[in-house]
Amino acid sequence: MPVYEFRCIDCGETFDKLYRQMISAQGAEAPPCPACGSVNTSRLVSSFAVHGPAGIDPGQVAAEQKQAQRAASVTSKEQINKWRSAKK
Ligand SMILES: [Zn+2]
């Protein structure tokens, strides 16, 4: 079952939610924030996706892209997979 990561736009909390089936990028209803109860949450995209939806912190996206690019340029595929799994 896929796990998706969400971020609360109001308080910045990040949390995971398990779905019984795959959801599309725009198709899922936003789950409420476990920290403050706000439904103003946004699904986080993969670190390897370049264009994030509105609501994602640009600084965080840039940092993740930089990290991904560095990993891709200096590490093997095996190490990238290790890095990806370490993020879970
Ligand atoms: Zn919140």
PDB file of the backbone (N, CA, C, O) and the ligand in Angstrom, with CONECT records:
HET     ZN  A 101       1
ATOM      1  N   MET A   1       0.850  -1.199   0.000  1.00  0.00           N
ATOM      2  CA  MET A   1       0.000   0.000   0.000  1.00  0.00           C
ATOM      3  C   MET A   1       0.886   1.249   0.000  1.00  0.00           C
ATOM      4  O   MET A   1       1.861   1.334   0.747  1.00  0.00           O
ATOM      5  N   PRO A   2       0.537   2.189  -0.829  1.00  0.00           N
ATOM      6  CA  PRO A   2       1.388   3.394  -0.923  1.00  0.00           C
ATOM      7  C   PRO A   2       1.218   4.316   0.280  1.00  0.00           C
ATOM      8  O   PRO A   2       0.126   4.468   0.827  1.00  0.00           O
ATOM      9  N   VAL A   3       2.300   4.908   0.661  1.00  0.00           N
ATOM     10  CA  VAL A   3       2.271   5.906   1.719  1.00  0.00           C
ATOM     11  C   VAL A   3       2.617   7.256   1.102  1.00  0.00           C
ATOM     12  O   VAL A   3       3.610   7.391   0.387  1.00  0.00           O
ATOM     13  N   TYR A   4       1.796   8.234   1.385  1.00  0.00           N
ATOM     14  CA  TYR A   4       2.054   9.565   0.860  1.00  0.00           C
ATOM     15  C   TYR A   4       2.395  10.511   2.006  1.00  0.00           C
ATOM     16  O   TYR A   4       1.888  10.382   3.120  1.00  0.00           O
ATOM     17  N   GLU A   5       3.255  11.449   1.701  1.00  0.00           N
ATOM     18  CA  GLU A   5       3.672  12.408   2.712  1.00  0.00           C
ATOM     19  C   GLU A   5       2.956  13.726   2.473  1.00  0.00           C
ATOM     20  O   GLU A   5       2.874  14.220   1.348  1.00  0.00           O
ATOM     21  N   PHE A   6       2.440  14.281   3.559  1.00  0.00           N
ATOM     22  CA  PHE A   6       1.722  15.543   3.468  1.00  0.00           C
ATOM     23  C   PHE A   6       2.393  16.562   4.372  1.00  0.00           C
ATOM     24  O   PHE A   6       3.120  16.229   5.308  1.00  0.00           O
ATOM     25  N   ARG A   7       2.114  17.820   4.051  1.00  0.00           N
ATOM     26  CA  ARG A   7       2.634  18.894   4.874  1.00  0.00           C
ATOM     27  C   ARG A   7       1.514  19.869   5.183  1.00  0.00           C
ATOM     28  O   ARG A   7       0.750  20.262   4.301  1.00  0.00           O
ATOM     29  N   CYS A   8       1.427  20.255   6.460  1.00  0.00           N
ATOM     30  CA  CYS A   8       0.434  21.236   6.867  1.00  0.00           C
ATOM     31  C   CYS A   8       0.925  22.624   6.487  1.00  0.00           C
ATOM     32  O   CYS A   8       2.016  23.041   6.875  1.00  0.00           O
ATOM     33  N   ILE A   9       0.097  23.336   5.716  1.00  0.00           N
ATOM     34  CA  ILE A   9       0.499  24.669   5.280  1.00  0.00           C
ATOM     35  C   ILE A   9       0.395  25.658   6.441  1.00  0.00           C
ATOM     36  O   ILE A   9       1.113  26.657   6.483  1.00  0.00           O
ATOM     37  N   ASP A  10      -0.494  25.372   7.368  1.00  0.00           N
ATOM     38  CA  ASP A  10      -0.692  26.316   8.473  1.00  0.00           C
ATOM     39  C   ASP A  10       0.423  26.258   9.509  1.00  0.00           C
ATOM     40  O   ASP A  10       0.907  27.298   9.954  1.00  0.00           O
ATOM     41  N   CYS A  11       0.836  25.053   9.899  1.00  0.00           N
ATOM     42  CA  CYS A  11       1.828  24.964  10.980  1.00  0.00           C
ATOM     43  C   CYS A  11       3.142  24.327  10.531  1.00  0.00           C
ATOM     44  O   CYS A  11       4.113  24.319  11.287  1.00  0.00           O
ATOM     45  N   GLY A  12       3.182  23.793   9.306  1.00  0.00           N
ATOM     46  CA  GLY A  12       4.435  23.249   8.802  1.00  0.00           C
ATOM     47  C   GLY A  12       4.695  21.799   9.178  1.00  0.00           C
ATOM     48  O   GLY A  12       5.732  21.243   8.817  1.00  0.00           O
ATOM     49  N   GLU A  13       3.760  21.178   9.902  1.00  0.00           N
ATOM     50  CA  GLU A  13       3.908  19.782  10.287  1.00  0.00           C
ATOM     51  C   GLU A  13       3.926  18.891   9.042  1.00  0.00           C
ATOM     52  O   GLU A  13       3.145  19.101   8.114  1.00  0.00           O
ATOM     53  N   THR A  14       4.812  17.906   9.025  1.00  0.00           N
ATOM     54  CA  THR A  14       4.776  16.921   7.946  1.00  0.00           C
ATOM     55  C   THR A  14       4.352  15.585   8.529  1.00  0.00           C
ATOM     56  O   THR A  14       4.733  15.238   9.647  1.00  0.00           O
ATOM     57  N   PHE A  15       3.558  14.829   7.763  1.00  0.00           N
ATOM     58  CA  PHE A  15       3.062  13.554   8.263  1.00  0.00           C
ATOM     59  C   PHE A  15       2.784  12.629   7.093  1.00  0.00           C
ATOM     60  O   PHE A  15       2.575  13.069   5.963  1.00  0.00           O
ATOM     61  N   ASP A  16       2.787  11.338   7.388  1.00  0.00           N
ATOM     62  CA  ASP A  16       2.533  10.330   6.364  1.00  0.00           C
ATOM     63  C   ASP A  16       1.112   9.816   6.484  1.00  0.00           C
ATOM     64  O   ASP A  16       0.552   9.757   7.579  1.00  0.00           O
ATOM     65  N   LYS A  17       0.533   9.444   5.353  1.00  0.00           N
ATOM     66  CA  LYS A  17      -0.784   8.807   5.372  1.00  0.00           C
ATOM     67  C   LYS A  17      -0.773   7.612   4.436  1.00  0.00           C
ATOM     68  O   LYS A  17      -0.305   7.686   3.300  1.00  0.00           O
ATOM     69  N   LEU A  18      -1.300   6.514   4.946  1.00  0.00           N
ATOM     70  CA  LEU A  18      -1.345   5.280   4.177  1.00  0.00           C
ATOM     71  C   LEU A  18      -2.653   5.192   3.396  1.00  0.00           C
ATOM     72  O   LEU A  18      -3.733   5.407   3.945  1.00  0.00           O
ATOM     73  N   TYR A  19      -2.538   4.874   2.112  1.00  0.00           N
ATOM     74  CA  TYR A  19      -3.731   4.701   1.294  1.00  0.00           C
ATOM     75  C   TYR A  19      -3.837   3.250   0.841  1.00  0.00           C
ATOM     76  O   TYR A  19      -2.836   2.558   0.658  1.00  0.00           O
ATOM     77  N   ARG A  20      -5.070   2.814   0.667  1.00  0.00           N
ATOM     78  CA  ARG A  20      -5.276   1.432   0.237  1.00  0.00           C
ATOM     79  C   ARG A  20      -5.005   1.261  -1.250  1.00  0.00           C
ATOM     80  O   ARG A  20      -4.810   0.142  -1.724  1.00  0.00           O
ATOM     81  N   GLN A  21      -4.991   2.352  -1.974  1.00  0.00           N
ATOM     82  CA  GLN A  21      -4.669   2.267  -3.387  1.00  0.00           C
ATOM     83  C   GLN A  21      -3.950   3.525  -3.813  1.00  0.00           C
ATOM     84  O   GLN A  21      -3.913   4.527  -3.099  1.00  0.00           O
ATOM     85  N   MET A  22      -3.377   3.442  -5.002  1.00  0.00           N
ATOM     86  CA  MET A  22      -2.656   4.594  -5.513  1.00  0.00           C
ATOM     87  C   MET A  22      -3.626   5.757  -5.711  1.00  0.00           C
ATOM     88  O   MET A  22      -4.780   5.567  -6.095  1.00  0.00           O
ATOM     89  N   ILE A  23      -3.135   6.955  -5.442  1.00  0.00           N
ATOM     90  CA  ILE A  23      -3.942   8.137  -5.714  1.00  0.00           C
ATOM     91  C   ILE A  23      -3.212   8.993  -6.732  1.00  0.00           C
ATOM     92  O   ILE A  23      -1.984   8.973  -6.817  1.00  0.00           O
ATOM     93  N   SER A  24      -3.976   9.735  -7.492  1.00  0.00           N
ATOM     94  CA  SER A  24      -3.357  10.630  -8.468  1.00  0.00           C
ATOM     95  C   SER A  24      -2.873  11.895  -7.772  1.00  0.00           C
ATOM     96  O   SER A  24      -3.221  12.163  -6.622  1.00  0.00           O
ATOM     97  N   ALA A  25      -2.075  12.655  -8.483  1.00  0.00           N
ATOM     98  CA  ALA A  25      -1.463  13.842  -7.873  1.00  0.00           C
ATOM     99  C   ALA A  25      -2.514  14.833  -7.394  1.00  0.00           C
ATOM    100  O   ALA A  25      -2.337  15.479  -6.361  1.00  0.00           O
ATOM    101  N   GLN A  26      -3.601  14.953  -8.135  1.00  0.00           N
ATOM    102  CA  GLN A  26      -4.620  15.926  -7.755  1.00  0.00           C
ATOM    103  C   GLN A  26      -5.855  15.270  -7.144  1.00  0.00           C
ATOM    104  O   GLN A  26      -6.761  15.960  -6.677  1.00  0.00           O
ATOM    105  N   GLY A  27      -5.890  13.948  -7.149  1.00  0.00           N
ATOM    106  CA  GLY A  27      -7.140  13.269  -6.850  1.00  0.00           C
ATOM    107  C   GLY A  27      -7.471  13.075  -5.391  1.00  0.00           C
ATOM    108  O   GLY A  27      -8.638  12.887  -5.047  1.00  0.00           O
ATOM    109  N   ALA A  28      -6.482  13.115  -4.525  1.00  0.00           N
ATOM    110  CA  ALA A  28      -6.749  12.770  -3.135  1.00  0.00           C
ATOM    111  C   ALA A  28      -7.242  13.959  -2.338  1.00  0.00           C
ATOM    112  O   ALA A  28      -6.786  15.087  -2.528  1.00  0.00           O
ATOM    113  N   GLU A  29      -8.175  13.695  -1.449  1.00  0.00           N
ATOM    114  CA  GLU A  29      -8.571  14.737  -0.519  1.00  0.00           C
ATOM    115  C   GLU A  29      -7.461  14.911   0.503  1.00  0.00           C
ATOM    116  O   GLU A  29      -6.804  13.944   0.888  1.00  0.00           O
ATOM    117  N   ALA A  30      -7.258  16.132   0.936  1.00  0.00           N
ATOM    118  CA  ALA A  30      -6.183  16.380   1.886  1.00  0.00           C
ATOM    119  C   ALA A  30      -6.598  15.894   3.264  1.00  0.00           C
ATOM    120  O   ALA A  30      -7.662  16.276   3.751  1.00  0.00           O
ATOM    121  N   PRO A  31      -5.790  15.063   3.906  1.00  0.00           N
ATOM    122  CA  PRO A  31      -6.093  14.624   5.262  1.00  0.00           C
ATOM    123  C   PRO A  31      -5.819  15.758   6.249  1.00  0.00           C
ATOM    124  O   PRO A  31      -4.963  16.605   5.995  1.00  0.00           O
ATOM    125  N   PRO A  32      -6.534  15.781   7.364  1.00  0.00           N
ATOM    126  CA  PRO A  32      -6.300  16.850   8.332  1.00  0.00           C
ATOM    127  C   PRO A  32      -4.946  16.720   9.017  1.00  0.00           C
ATOM    128  O   PRO A  32      -4.415  15.622   9.181  1.00  0.00           O
ATOM    129  N   CYS A  33      -4.410  17.851   9.407  1.00  0.00           N
ATOM    130  CA  CYS A  33      -3.128  17.868  10.104  1.00  0.00           C
ATOM    131  C   CYS A  33      -3.281  17.256  11.490  1.00  0.00           C
ATOM    132  O   CYS A  33      -4.175  17.651  12.239  1.00  0.00           O
ATOM    133  N   PRO A  34      -2.423  16.294  11.848  1.00  0.00           N
ATOM    134  CA  PRO A  34      -2.517  15.672  13.175  1.00  0.00           C
ATOM    135  C   PRO A  34      -2.059  16.605  14.287  1.00  0.00           C
ATOM    136  O   PRO A  34      -2.369  16.380  15.457  1.00  0.00           O
ATOM    137  N   ALA A  35      -1.327  17.642  13.929  1.00  0.00           N
ATOM    138  CA  ALA A  35      -0.799  18.539  14.954  1.00  0.00           C
ATOM    139  C   ALA A  35      -1.781  19.645  15.311  1.00  0.00           C
ATOM    140  O   ALA A  35      -1.979  19.943  16.489  1.00  0.00           O
ATOM    141  N   CYS A  36      -2.406  20.263  14.293  1.00  0.00           N
ATOM    142  CA  CYS A  36      -3.276  21.410  14.579  1.00  0.00           C
ATOM    143  C   CYS A  36      -4.697  21.217  14.065  1.00  0.00           C
ATOM    144  O   CYS A  36      -5.568  22.044  14.339  1.00  0.00           O
ATOM    145  N   GLY A  37      -4.949  20.126  13.315  1.00  0.00           N
ATOM    146  CA  GLY A  37      -6.304  19.847  12.868  1.00  0.00           C
ATOM    147  C   GLY A  37      -6.702  20.575  11.590  1.00  0.00           C
ATOM    148  O   GLY A  37      -7.822  20.405  11.108  1.00  0.00           O
ATOM    149  N   SER A  38      -5.806  21.376  11.041  1.00  0.00           N
ATOM    150  CA  SER A  38      -6.122  22.101   9.815  1.00  0.00           C
ATOM    151  C   SER A  38      -6.244  21.140   8.637  1.00  0.00           C
ATOM    152  O   SER A  38      -5.510  20.155   8.546  1.00  0.00           O
ATOM    153  N   VAL A  39      -7.182  21.439   7.735  1.00  0.00           N
ATOM    154  CA  VAL A  39      -7.271  20.646   6.509  1.00  0.00           C
ATOM    155  C   VAL A  39      -6.514  21.329   5.379  1.00  0.00           C
ATOM    156  O   VAL A  39      -6.561  20.890   4.230  1.00  0.00           O
ATOM    157  N   ASN A  40      -5.824  22.393   5.714  1.00  0.00           N
ATOM    158  CA  ASN A  40      -5.039  23.118   4.709  1.00  0.00           C
ATOM    159  C   ASN A  40      -3.679  22.446   4.563  1.00  0.00           C
ATOM    160  O   ASN A  40      -2.648  23.004   4.940  1.00  0.00           O
ATOM    161  N   THR A  41      -3.698  21.224   4.002  1.00  0.00           N
ATOM    162  CA  THR A  41      -2.486  20.436   3.867  1.00  0.00           C
ATOM    163  C   THR A  41      -2.207  20.164   2.402  1.00  0.00           C
ATOM    164  O   THR A  41      -3.114  20.194   1.571  1.00  0.00           O
ATOM    165  N   SER A  42      -0.965  19.901   2.095  1.00  0.00           N
ATOM    166  CA  SER A  42      -0.553  19.684   0.716  1.00  0.00           C
ATOM    167  C   SER A  42       0.284  18.423   0.629  1.00  0.00           C
ATOM    168  O   SER A  42       1.139  18.176   1.480  1.00  0.00           O
ATOM    169  N   ARG A  43       0.038  17.630  -0.397  1.00  0.00           N
ATOM    170  CA  ARG A  43       0.821  16.417  -0.569  1.00  0.00           C
ATOM    171  C   ARG A  43       2.211  16.768  -1.076  1.00  0.00           C
ATOM    172  O   ARG A  43       2.362  17.550  -2.015  1.00  0.00           O
ATOM    173  N   LEU A  44       3.209  16.193  -0.456  1.00  0.00           N
ATOM    174  CA  LEU A  44       4.574  16.435  -0.893  1.00  0.00           C
ATOM    175  C   LEU A  44       4.889  15.555  -2.092  1.00  0.00           C
ATOM    176  O   LEU A  44       4.396  14.433  -2.204  1.00  0.00           O
ATOM    177  N   VAL A  45       5.707  16.076  -2.973  1.00  0.00           N
ATOM    178  CA  VAL A  45       6.090  15.325  -4.156  1.00  0.00           C
ATOM    179  C   VAL A  45       7.411  14.615  -3.909  1.00  0.00           C
ATOM    180  O   VAL A  45       8.135  14.928  -2.964  1.00  0.00           O
ATOM    181  N   SER A  46       7.706  13.675  -4.758  1.00  0.00           N
ATOM    182  CA  SER A  46       8.986  12.995  -4.702  1.00  0.00           C
ATOM    183  C   SER A  46      10.128  13.979  -4.851  1.00  0.00           C
ATOM    184  O   SER A  46       9.997  14.998  -5.529  1.00  0.00           O
ATOM    185  N   SER A  47      11.236  13.675  -4.221  1.00  0.00           N
ATOM    186  CA  SER A  47      12.410  14.529  -4.333  1.00  0.00           C
ATOM    187  C   SER A  47      12.896  14.623  -5.774  1.00  0.00           C
ATOM    188  O   SER A  47      13.596  15.568  -6.137  1.00  0.00           O
ATOM    189  N   PHE A  48      12.530  13.659  -6.581  1.00  0.00           N
ATOM    190  CA  PHE A  48      13.020  13.614  -7.947  1.00  0.00           C
ATOM    191  C   PHE A  48      12.072  14.300  -8.918  1.00  0.00           C
ATOM    192  O   PHE A  48      12.385  14.432 -10.101  1.00  0.00           O
ATOM    193  N   ALA A  49      10.926  14.735  -8.435  1.00  0.00           N
ATOM    194  CA  ALA A  49      10.032  15.519  -9.276  1.00  0.00           C
ATOM    195  C   ALA A  49      10.470  16.969  -9.240  1.00  0.00           C
ATOM    196  O   ALA A  49      10.727  17.521  -8.170  1.00  0.00           O
ATOM    197  N   VAL A  50      10.552  17.578 -10.396  1.00  0.00           N
ATOM    198  CA  VAL A  50      11.120  18.918 -10.460  1.00  0.00           C
ATOM    199  C   VAL A  50      10.098  19.985 -10.109  1.00  0.00           C
ATOM    200  O   VAL A  50      10.408  20.937  -9.393  1.00  0.00           O
ATOM    201  N   HIS A  51       8.872  19.827 -10.615  1.00  0.00           N
ATOM    202  CA  HIS A  51       7.880  20.878 -10.420  1.00  0.00           C
ATOM    203  C   HIS A  51       6.895  20.484  -9.326  1.00  0.00           C
ATOM    204  O   HIS A  51       6.083  19.579  -9.519  1.00  0.00           O
ATOM    205  N   GLY A  52       6.960  21.143  -8.206  1.00  0.00           N
ATOM    206  CA  GLY A  52       6.049  20.851  -7.107  1.00  0.00           C
ATOM    207  C   GLY A  52       4.776  21.658  -7.230  1.00  0.00           C
ATOM    208  O   GLY A  52       4.760  22.713  -7.864  1.00  0.00           O
ATOM    209  N   PRO A  53       3.698  21.161  -6.618  1.00  0.00           N
ATOM    210  CA  PRO A  53       2.442  21.908  -6.616  1.00  0.00           C
ATOM    211  C   PRO A  53       2.525  23.116  -5.684  1.00  0.00           C
ATOM    212  O   PRO A  53       3.446  23.220  -4.875  1.00  0.00           O
ATOM    213  N   ALA A  54       1.581  24.005  -5.800  1.00  0.00           N
ATOM    214  CA  ALA A  54       1.541  25.172  -4.913  1.00  0.00           C
ATOM    215  C   ALA A  54       1.417  24.713  -3.469  1.00  0.00           C
ATOM    216  O   ALA A  54       0.755  23.716  -3.179  1.00  0.00           O
ATOM    217  N   GLY A  55       2.044  25.431  -2.585  1.00  0.00           N
ATOM    218  CA  GLY A  55       1.954  25.091  -1.173  1.00  0.00           C
ATOM    219  C   GLY A  55       3.204  24.427  -0.644  1.00  0.00           C
ATOM    220  O   GLY A  55       3.406  24.351   0.568  1.00  0.00           O
ATOM    221  N   ILE A  56       4.054  23.939  -1.551  1.00  0.00           N
ATOM    222  CA  ILE A  56       5.318  23.363  -1.118  1.00  0.00           C
ATOM    223  C   ILE A  56       6.318  24.489  -0.882  1.00  0.00           C
ATOM    224  O   ILE A  56       6.416  25.424  -1.677  1.00  0.00           O
ATOM    225  N   ASP A  57       7.038  24.391   0.190  1.00  0.00           N
ATOM    226  CA  ASP A  57       8.058  25.388   0.505  1.00  0.00           C
ATOM    227  C   ASP A  57       9.152  25.365  -0.570  1.00  0.00           C
ATOM    228  O   ASP A  57       9.830  24.349  -0.727  1.00  0.00           O
ATOM    229  N   PRO A  58       9.333  26.447  -1.303  1.00  0.00           N
ATOM    230  CA  PRO A  58      10.325  26.452  -2.395  1.00  0.00           C
ATOM    231  C   PRO A  58      11.736  26.155  -1.893  1.00  0.00           C
ATOM    232  O   PRO A  58      12.516  25.494  -2.579  1.00  0.00           O
ATOM    233  N   GLY A  59      12.059  26.633  -0.716  1.00  0.00           N
ATOM    234  CA  GLY A  59      13.388  26.385  -0.175  1.00  0.00           C
ATOM    235  C   GLY A  59      13.636  24.915   0.062  1.00  0.00           C
ATOM    236  O   GLY A  59      14.725  24.404  -0.195  1.00  0.00           O
ATOM    237  N   GLN A  60      12.607  24.236   0.558  1.00  0.00           N
ATOM    238  CA  GLN A  60      12.751  22.799   0.808  1.00  0.00           C
ATOM    239  C   GLN A  60      12.884  22.035  -0.500  1.00  0.00           C
ATOM    240  O   GLN A  60      13.695  21.115  -0.607  1.00  0.00           O
ATOM    241  N   VAL A  61      12.093  22.413  -1.490  1.00  0.00           N
ATOM    242  CA  VAL A  61      12.163  21.750  -2.793  1.00  0.00           C
ATOM    243  C   VAL A  61      13.546  21.944  -3.402  1.00  0.00           C
ATOM    244  O   VAL A  61      14.141  21.004  -3.929  1.00  0.00           O
ATOM    245  N   ALA A  62      14.048  23.164  -3.326  1.00  0.00           N
ATOM    246  CA  ALA A  62      15.363  23.454  -3.890  1.00  0.00           C
ATOM    247  C   ALA A  62      16.446  22.633  -3.197  1.00  0.00           C
ATOM    248  O   ALA A  62      17.345  22.102  -3.849  1.00  0.00           O
ATOM    249  N   ALA A  63      16.356  22.533  -1.884  1.00  0.00           N
ATOM    250  CA  ALA A  63      17.346  21.772  -1.133  1.00  0.00           C
ATOM    251  C   ALA A  63      17.296  20.294  -1.512  1.00  0.00           C
ATOM    252  O   ALA A  63      18.330  19.640  -1.644  1.00  0.00           O
ATOM    253  N   GLU A  64      16.079  19.776  -1.684  1.00  0.00           N
ATOM    254  CA  GLU A  64      15.950  18.364  -2.034  1.00  0.00           C
ATOM    255  C   GLU A  64      16.444  18.103  -3.448  1.00  0.00           C
ATOM    256  O   GLU A  64      17.058  17.071  -3.717  1.00  0.00           O
ATOM    257  N   GLN A  65      16.177  19.035  -4.345  1.00  0.00           N
ATOM    258  CA  GLN A  65      16.657  18.882  -5.712  1.00  0.00           C
ATOM    259  C   GLN A  65      18.183  18.912  -5.748  1.00  0.00           C
ATOM    260  O   GLN A  65      18.817  18.141  -6.468  1.00  0.00           O
ATOM    261  N   LYS A  66      18.755  19.811  -4.961  1.00  0.00           N
ATOM    262  CA  LYS A  66      20.198  19.919  -4.904  1.00  0.00           C
ATOM    263  C   LYS A  66      20.803  18.614  -4.392  1.00  0.00           C
ATOM    264  O   LYS A  66      21.798  18.118  -4.921  1.00  0.00           O
ATOM    265  N   GLN A  67      20.175  18.072  -3.349  1.00  0.00           N
ATOM    266  CA  GLN A  67      20.648  16.819  -2.769  1.00  0.00           C
ATOM    267  C   GLN A  67      20.517  15.685  -3.779  1.00  0.00           C
ATOM    268  O   GLN A  67      21.406  14.843  -3.901  1.00  0.00           O
ATOM    269  N   ALA A  68      19.390  15.672  -4.505  1.00  0.00           N
ATOM    270  CA  ALA A  68      19.166  14.620  -5.492  1.00  0.00           C
ATOM    271  C   ALA A  68      20.168  14.718  -6.631  1.00  0.00           C
ATOM    272  O   ALA A  68      20.685  13.708  -7.107  1.00  0.00           O
ATOM    273  N   GLN A  69      20.435  15.940  -7.060  1.00  0.00           N
ATOM    274  CA  GLN A  69      21.374  16.133  -8.149  1.00  0.00           C
ATOM    275  C   GLN A  69      22.781  15.714  -7.727  1.00  0.00           C
ATOM    276  O   GLN A  69      23.518  15.100  -8.499  1.00  0.00           O
ATOM    277  N   ARG A  70      23.137  16.054  -6.499  1.00  0.00           N
ATOM    278  CA  ARG A  70      24.460  15.692  -6.002  1.00  0.00           C
ATOM    279  C   ARG A  70      24.564  14.167  -5.916  1.00  0.00           C
ATOM    280  O   ARG A  70      25.577  13.578  -6.293  1.00  0.00           O
ATOM    281  N   ALA A  71      23.500  13.543  -5.415  1.00  0.00           N
ATOM    282  CA  ALA A  71      23.509  12.090  -5.281  1.00  0.00           C
ATOM    283  C   ALA A  71      23.609  11.425  -6.647  1.00  0.00           C
ATOM    284  O   ALA A  71      24.316  10.432  -6.819  1.00  0.00           O
ATOM    285  N   ALA A  72      22.886  11.993  -7.626  1.00  0.00           N
ATOM    286  CA  ALA A  72      22.879  11.393  -8.959  1.00  0.00           C
ATOM    287  C   ALA A  72      24.234  11.540  -9.639  1.00  0.00           C
ATOM    288  O   ALA A  72      24.635  10.683 -10.426  1.00  0.00           O
ATOM    289  N   SER A  73      24.936  12.620  -9.336  1.00  0.00           N
ATOM    290  CA  SER A  73      26.184  12.878 -10.044  1.00  0.00           C
ATOM    291  C   SER A  73      27.363  12.115  -9.452  1.00  0.00           C
ATOM    292  O   SER A  73      28.306  11.791 -10.175  1.00  0.00           O
ATOM    293  N   VAL A  74      27.332  11.828  -8.184  1.00  0.00           N
ATOM    294  CA  VAL A  74      28.516  11.241  -7.561  1.00  0.00           C
ATOM    295  C   VAL A  74      28.304   9.827  -7.031  1.00  0.00           C
ATOM    296  O   VAL A  74      29.260   9.178  -6.607  1.00  0.00           O
ATOM    297  N   THR A  75      27.057   9.340  -7.050  1.00  0.00           N
ATOM    298  CA  THR A  75      26.810   8.030  -6.460  1.00  0.00           C
ATOM    299  C   THR A  75      26.238   7.057  -7.481  1.00  0.00           C
ATOM    300  O   THR A  75      25.693   7.453  -8.511  1.00  0.00           O
ATOM    301  N   SER A  76      26.375   5.809  -7.177  1.00  0.00           N
ATOM    302  CA  SER A  76      25.829   4.768  -8.038  1.00  0.00           C
ATOM    303  C   SER A  76      24.328   4.652  -7.830  1.00  0.00           C
ATOM    304  O   SER A  76      23.773   5.218  -6.889  1.00  0.00           O
ATOM    305  N   LYS A  77      23.683   3.915  -8.714  1.00  0.00           N
ATOM    306  CA  LYS A  77      22.247   3.697  -8.599  1.00  0.00           C
ATOM    307  C   LYS A  77      21.904   3.018  -7.265  1.00  0.00           C
ATOM    308  O   LYS A  77      20.891   3.321  -6.635  1.00  0.00           O
ATOM    309  N   GLU A  78      22.761   2.114  -6.869  1.00  0.00           N
ATOM    310  CA  GLU A  78      22.530   1.407  -5.609  1.00  0.00           C
ATOM    311  C   GLU A  78      22.541   2.376  -4.431  1.00  0.00           C
ATOM    312  O   GLU A  78      21.715   2.271  -3.524  1.00  0.00           O
ATOM    313  N   GLN A  79      23.466   3.304  -4.450  1.00  0.00           N
ATOM    314  CA  GLN A  79      23.553   4.270  -3.363  1.00  0.00           C
ATOM    315  C   GLN A  79      22.371   5.226  -3.365  1.00  0.00           C
ATOM    316  O   GLN A  79      21.907   5.655  -2.308  1.00  0.00           O
ATOM    317  N   ILE A  80      21.888   5.558  -4.557  1.00  0.00           N
ATOM    318  CA  ILE A  80      20.710   6.423  -4.650  1.00  0.00           C
ATOM    319  C   ILE A  80      19.508   5.718  -4.043  1.00  0.00           C
ATOM    320  O   ILE A  80      18.724   6.328  -3.316  1.00  0.00           O
ATOM    321  N   ASN A  81      19.366   4.441  -4.340  1.00  0.00           N
ATOM    322  CA  ASN A  81      18.260   3.683  -3.758  1.00  0.00           C
ATOM    323  C   ASN A  81      18.359   3.644  -2.249  1.00  0.00           C
ATOM    324  O   ASN A  81      17.349   3.728  -1.551  1.00  0.00           O
ATOM    325  N   LYS A  82      19.575   3.517  -1.745  1.00  0.00           N
ATOM    326  CA  LYS A  82      19.794   3.508  -0.303  1.00  0.00           C
ATOM    327  C   LYS A  82      19.398   4.850   0.305  1.00  0.00           C
ATOM    328  O   LYS A  82      18.791   4.909   1.374  1.00  0.00           O
ATOM    329  N   TRP A  83      19.758   5.936  -0.406  1.00  0.00           N
ATOM    330  CA  TRP A  83      19.424   7.266   0.051  1.00  0.00           C
ATOM    331  C   TRP A  83      17.928   7.483   0.056  1.00  0.00           C
ATOM    332  O   TRP A  83      17.379   8.085   0.979  1.00  0.00           O
ATOM    333  N   ARG A  84      17.261   6.980  -0.997  1.00  0.00           N
ATOM    334  CA  ARG A  84      15.806   7.107  -1.075  1.00  0.00           C
ATOM    335  C   ARG A  84      15.133   6.358   0.080  1.00  0.00           C
ATOM    336  O   ARG A  84      14.223   6.888   0.718  1.00  0.00           O
ATOM    337  N   SER A  85      15.568   5.155   0.342  1.00  0.00           N
ATOM    338  CA  SER A  85      14.915   4.375   1.378  1.00  0.00           C
ATOM    339  C   SER A  85      15.192   4.953   2.751  1.00  0.00           C
ATOM    340  O   SER A  85      14.382   4.801   3.665  1.00  0.00           O
ATOM    341  N   ALA A  86      16.335   5.618   2.906  1.00  0.00           N
ATOM    342  CA  ALA A  86      16.655   6.240   4.184  1.00  0.00           C
ATOM    343  C   ALA A  86      15.735   7.414   4.490  1.00  0.00           C
ATOM    344  O   ALA A  86      15.567   7.790   5.650  1.00  0.00           O
ATOM    345  N   LYS A  87      15.135   7.999   3.439  1.00  0.00           N
ATOM    346  CA  LYS A  87      14.239   9.123   3.641  1.00  0.00           C
ATOM    347  C   LYS A  87      12.872   8.716   4.145  1.00  0.00           C
ATOM    348  O   LYS A  87      12.112   9.563   4.614  1.00  0.00           O
ATOM    349  N   LYS A  88      12.544   7.440   4.058  1.00  0.00           N
ATOM    350  CA  LYS A  88      11.197   7.013   4.428  1.00  0.00           C
ATOM    351  C   LYS A  88      10.993   7.083   5.938  1.00  0.00           C
ATOM    352  O   LYS A  88       9.912   6.758   6.430  1.00  0.00           O
TER     353      LYS A  88
HETATM  354 ZN    ZN A 101      -0.946  21.820  11.231  1.00  0.00          ZN2+
END
